[in-house]
Amino acid sequence: MTARPVRAPRRRSGLRHLFTPAAILVALLALYAWVGTLELDSIEQRSLNQAVIIAKAIEHVQMTVVATALVVAIAIPLGIVASRARNRFVTPIILTAGNLGQAIPSIGLLVLCTFLMGVGFQTALVGLVAYAVLPVLRNTMVGVQQIDPALVEAARGMGMTKGQILRRVELKLAVPAILAGLRTALVLTVGVATLGAFVAAGGFGELIINGLKLNRMPVTIVGAVLTACVAFLIDWLGGLAETLLKPRGM
């Protein structure tokens, strides 16, 4: 008699993946309903309208996506270089440079960038990249180093070149660690992107700061809740990517 496959774990996993977007939707609906009960003055109405919120959302997501793309382009190659035993003299320099972004307070880093580059989107990008590069750099390095040397030797015995071994074996097996670092970097970037408002880069940070300056708590709360929702959404998408892109058998 053939046993039937058990489907309950997969069903529970699917429900777990649906919990976060459902919670985000509930939070957004609750925020919308709460704002609808308020009698907004002219200042609050200028900040809390559909056009402004959509514009700030686009600016915030744009900062996050562009900064993360630059982090990937910088951190993964450096992580590969730092993972090689023959580069042991360069590794401390790479890790020190990666640590500098998080060693310096993010607002202080943006101030330094402002002195050098002025205000604007590019200044915010430099600060965000410097702050978010470390998780991807370190996870790439650790992910490659933790690969069983026997697998690399087997690939070399099959006649693969160094480039083929890197692409088909090392990076493929290091994907879970790299994605975990990228997920962390994305969430960090969403939060730190609120400080982009201090350098005229836009985003939800403008709502938060304007609400504090003008003593308009609804504006501040809306900016903060929207930022948190974007962070949770990004984290959820990162979790899905980890599940879908993880090599089979791992």
Secondary structure as a PSIPRED ss2 file (coil, helix, strand):
# PSIPRED VFORMAT (PSIPRED V4.0)

   1 M C   1.000  0.000  0.000
   2 T C   1.000  0.000  0.000
   3 A C   1.000  0.000  0.000
   4 R C   1.000  0.000  0.000
   5 P C   1.000  0.000  0.000
   6 V C   1.000  0.000  0.000
   7 R C   1.000  0.000  0.000
   8 A H   0.000  1.000  0.000
   9 P H   0.000  1.000  0.000
  10 R H   0.000  1.000  0.000
  11 R H   0.000  1.000  0.000
  12 R H   0.000  1.000  0.000
  13 S H   0.000  1.000  0.000
  14 G H   0.000  1.000  0.000
  15 L H   0.000  1.000  0.000
  16 R H   0.000  1.000  0.000
  17 H H   0.000  1.000  0.000
  18 L H   0.000  1.000  0.000
  19 F H   0.000  1.000  0.000
  20 T H   0.000  1.000  0.000
  21 P H   0.000  1.000  0.000
  22 A H   0.000  1.000  0.000
  23 A H   0.000  1.000  0.000
  24 I H   0.000  1.000  0.000
  25 L H   0.000  1.000  0.000
  26 V H   0.000  1.000  0.000
  27 A H   0.000  1.000  0.000
  28 L H   0.000  1.000  0.000
  29 L H   0.000  1.000  0.000
  30 A H   0.000  1.000  0.000
  31 L H   0.000  1.000  0.000
  32 Y H   0.000  1.000  0.000
  33 A H   0.000  1.000  0.000
  34 W H   0.000  1.000  0.000
  35 V H   0.000  1.000  0.000
  36 G H   0.000  1.000  0.000
  37 T C   1.000  0.000  0.000
  38 L C   1.000  0.000  0.000
  39 E C   1.000  0.000  0.000
  40 L C   1.000  0.000  0.000
  41 D C   1.000  0.000  0.000
  42 S H   0.000  1.000  0.000
  43 I H   0.000  1.000  0.000
  44 E H   0.000  1.000  0.000
  45 Q H   0.000  1.000  0.000
  46 R H   0.000  1.000  0.000
  47 S H   0.000  1.000  0.000
  48 L C   1.000  0.000  0.000
  49 N C   1.000  0.000  0.000
  50 Q H   0.000  1.000  0.000
  51 A H   0.000  1.000  0.000
  52 V H   0.000  1.000  0.000
  53 I H   0.000  1.000  0.000
  54 I H   0.000  1.000  0.000
  55 A H   0.000  1.000  0.000
  56 K H   0.000  1.000  0.000
  57 A H   0.000  1.000  0.000
  58 I H   0.000  1.000  0.000
  59 E H   0.000  1.000  0.000
  60 H H   0.000  1.000  0.000
  61 V H   0.000  1.000  0.000
  62 Q H   0.000  1.000  0.000
  63 M H   0.000  1.000  0.000
  64 T H   0.000  1.000  0.000
  65 V H   0.000  1.000  0.000
  66 V H   0.000  1.000  0.000
  67 A H   0.000  1.000  0.000
  68 T H   0.000  1.000  0.000
  69 A H   0.000  1.000  0.000
  70 L H   0.000  1.000  0.000
  71 V H   0.000  1.000  0.000
  72 V H   0.000  1.000  0.000
  73 A H   0.000  1.000  0.000
  74 I H   0.000  1.000  0.000
  75 A H   0.000  1.000  0.000
  76 I H   0.000  1.000  0.000
  77 P H   0.000  1.000  0.000
  78 L H   0.000  1.000  0.000
  79 G H   0.000  1.000  0.000
  80 I H   0.000  1.000  0.000
  81 V H   0.000  1.000  0.000
  82 A H   0.000  1.000  0.000
  83 S H   0.000  1.000  0.000
  84 R C   1.000  0.000  0.000
  85 A H   0.000  1.000  0.000
  86 R H   0.000  1.000  0.000
  87 N H   0.000  1.000  0.000
  88 R C   1.000  0.000  0.000
  89 F C   1.000  0.000  0.000
  90 V C   1.000  0.000  0.000
  91 T H   0.000  1.000  0.000
  92 P H   0.000  1.000  0.000
  93 I H   0.000  1.000  0.000
  94 I H   0.000  1.000  0.000
  95 L H   0.000  1.000  0.000
  96 T H   0.000  1.000  0.000
  97 A H   0.000  1.000  0.000
  98 G H   0.000  1.000  0.000
  99 N H   0.000  1.000  0.000
 100 L H   0.000  1.000  0.000
 101 G H   0.000  1.000  0.000
 102 Q H   0.000  1.000  0.000
 103 A H   0.000  1.000  0.000
 104 I C   1.000  0.000  0.000
 105 P C   1.000  0.000  0.000
 106 S H   0.000  1.000  0.000
 107 I H   0.000  1.000  0.000
 108 G H   0.000  1.000  0.000
 109 L H   0.000  1.000  0.000
 110 L H   0.000  1.000  0.000
 111 V H   0.000  1.000  0.000
 112 L H   0.000  1.000  0.000
 113 C H   0.000  1.000  0.000
 114 T H   0.000  1.000  0.000
 115 F H   0.000  1.000  0.000
 116 L H   0.000  1.000  0.000
 117 M H   0.000  1.000  0.000
 118 G C   1.000  0.000  0.000
 119 V C   1.000  0.000  0.000
 120 G C   1.000  0.000  0.000
 121 F H   0.000  1.000  0.000
 122 Q H   0.000  1.000  0.000
 123 T H   0.000  1.000  0.000
 124 A H   0.000  1.000  0.000
 125 L H   0.000  1.000  0.000
 126 V H   0.000  1.000  0.000
 127 G H   0.000  1.000  0.000
 128 L H   0.000  1.000  0.000
 129 V H   0.000  1.000  0.000
 130 A H   0.000  1.000  0.000
 131 Y H   0.000  1.000  0.000
 132 A H   0.000  1.000  0.000
 133 V H   0.000  1.000  0.000
 134 L H   0.000  1.000  0.000
 135 P H   0.000  1.000  0.000
 136 V H   0.000  1.000  0.000
 137 L H   0.000  1.000  0.000
 138 R H   0.000  1.000  0.000
 139 N H   0.000  1.000  0.000
 140 T H   0.000  1.000  0.000
 141 M H   0.000  1.000  0.000
 142 V H   0.000  1.000  0.000
 143 G H   0.000  1.000  0.000
 144 V H   0.000  1.000  0.000
 145 Q H   0.000  1.000  0.000
 146 Q C   1.000  0.000  0.000
 147 I C   1.000  0.000  0.000
 148 D C   1.000  0.000  0.000
 149 P H   0.000  1.000  0.000
 150 A H   0.000  1.000  0.000
 151 L H   0.000  1.000  0.000
 152 V H   0.000  1.000  0.000
 153 E H   0.000  1.000  0.000
 154 A H   0.000  1.000  0.000
 155 A H   0.000  1.000  0.000
 156 R H   0.000  1.000  0.000
 157 G H   0.000  1.000  0.000
 158 M C   1.000  0.000  0.000
 159 G C   1.000  0.000  0.000
 160 M C   1.000  0.000  0.000
 161 T C   1.000  0.000  0.000
 162 K H   0.000  1.000  0.000
 163 G H   0.000  1.000  0.000
 164 Q H   0.000  1.000  0.000
 165 I H   0.000  1.000  0.000
 166 L H   0.000  1.000  0.000
 167 R H   0.000  1.000  0.000
 168 R H   0.000  1.000  0.000
 169 V H   0.000  1.000  0.000
 170 E H   0.000  1.000  0.000
 171 L H   0.000  1.000  0.000
 172 K H   0.000  1.000  0.000
 173 L H   0.000  1.000  0.000
 174 A C   1.000  0.000  0.000
 175 V H   0.000  1.000  0.000
 176 P H   0.000  1.000  0.000
 177 A H   0.000  1.000  0.000
 178 I H   0.000  1.000  0.000
 179 L H   0.000  1.000  0.000
 180 A H   0.000  1.000  0.000
 181 G H   0.000  1.000  0.000
 182 L H   0.000  1.000  0.000
 183 R H   0.000  1.000  0.000
 184 T H   0.000  1.000  0.000
 185 A H   0.000  1.000  0.000
 186 L H   0.000  1.000  0.000
 187 V H   0.000  1.000  0.000
 188 L H   0.000  1.000  0.000
 189 T H   0.000  1.000  0.000
 190 V H   0.000  1.000  0.000
 191 G H   0.000  1.000  0.000
 192 V H   0.000  1.000  0.000
 193 A H   0.000  1.000  0.000
 194 T H   0.000  1.000  0.000
 195 L H   0.000  1.000  0.000
 196 G H   0.000  1.000  0.000
 197 A H   0.000  1.000  0.000
 198 F H   0.000  1.000  0.000
 199 V H   0.000  1.000  0.000
 200 A C   1.000  0.000  0.000
 201 A C   1.000  0.000  0.000
 202 G C   1.000  0.000  0.000
 203 G C   1.000  0.000  0.000
 204 F C   1.000  0.000  0.000
 205 G H   0.000  1.000  0.000
 206 E H   0.000  1.000  0.000
 207 L H   0.000  1.000  0.000
 208 I H   0.000  1.000  0.000
 209 I H   0.000  1.000  0.000
 210 N H   0.000  1.000  0.000
 211 G H   0.000  1.000  0.000
 212 L H   0.000  1.000  0.000
 213 K H   0.000  1.000  0.000
 214 L C   1.000  0.000  0.000
 215 N C   1.000  0.000  0.000
 216 R C   1.000  0.000  0.000
 217 M H   0.000  1.000  0.000
 218 P H   0.000  1.000  0.000
 219 V H   0.000  1.000  0.000
 220 T H   0.000  1.000  0.000
 221 I H   0.000  1.000  0.000
 222 V H   0.000  1.000  0.000
 223 G H   0.000  1.000  0.000
 224 A H   0.000  1.000  0.000
 225 V H   0.000  1.000  0.000
 226 L H   0.000  1.000  0.000
 227 T H   0.000  1.000  0.000
 228 A H   0.000  1.000  0.000
 229 C H   0.000  1.000  0.000
 230 V H   0.000  1.000  0.000
 231 A H   0.000  1.000  0.000
 232 F H   0.000  1.000  0.000
 233 L H   0.000  1.000  0.000
 234 I H   0.000  1.000  0.000
 235 D H   0.000  1.000  0.000
 236 W H   0.000  1.000  0.000
 237 L H   0.000  1.000  0.000
 238 G H   0.000  1.000  0.000
 239 G H   0.000  1.000  0.000
 240 L H   0.000  1.000  0.000
 241 A H   0.000  1.000  0.000
 242 E H   0.000  1.000  0.000
 243 T H   0.000  1.000  0.000
 244 L H   0.000  1.000  0.000
 245 L H   0.000  1.000  0.000
 246 K C   1.000  0.000  0.000
 247 P C   1.000  0.000  0.000
 248 R C   1.000  0.000  0.000
 249 G C   1.000  0.000  0.000
 250 M C   1.000  0.000  0.000
